[in-house]
Each structure stands twice: as structure tokens, then as C-alpha cells.
Amino acid sequence: MRFFILAMPLCLAACAGAYGTEPGPVAANEDGGECDAGPVQYHVGHDATNDMGAAILAESGARTLRWGPPNSAWTMDYRMDRVNVRYDDEQTITEITCG
């Protein structure tokens, strides 16, 4: 039992960088409202960067952006004012949806 307690922080530290460098937070679009993912589909295939996130947020009309790292689970709550951007291990955007 003692070994398990001592090894726990090491196991958690190994997971800390599992996804590499993730894009950082993007400031809320104060003028945003309901999300429309249609106009931003051309960003699929682009690099997932803070600047790209800000552009997607502005062009979708959403108020907030949620990044989706590879192999991650998401809550299923639906928010009409949020754009979701999933990306793969190479930091390439793979999907853009609203919710």
C-alpha cells in the first residue's frame, strides 16, 4: 500500500504532457452569440493554434471556444454559444462543431 501511495504522483506526472503542446485559452467573444460552424469548416486541416482559435471564434459568431485534444472525453452539455474545435496528435484541426 505504501508503494502505491508513493508511486501515484509519478503516474500522474507521466500523463501531464501526454498531448504535447496544447493551444492555450482563447478570450471570450463578448459580441458573440449563437454559433454557426458552417462558415469555419475551411479551417479543418489547419494547425490548432491560439490565432487560429481566435479566428474560428470570430468567424463562427460563437461567444466561447472549447479545444478538444486527441483521445479526450467531452461533456455532452449543449451550448448554443460555443464552438468546439477538435485536433489530432499533430496539432491539426480535424473537426469544428457547435455545442
RASUL-V653291 format. One record per helix or strand of 2 or more residues. SS is the DSSP state (2 for helix, 1 for strand). FROM is the first residue (numbers start at 0). LEN is the number of residues. If there is no record, write none. Layout:
# RASUL-V653291
SS/FROM/LEN, SS/FROM/LEN
This chain:
# RASUL-V653291
2/1/15, 2/37/6, 2/49/11, 1/63/5, 1/81/6, 1/91/7
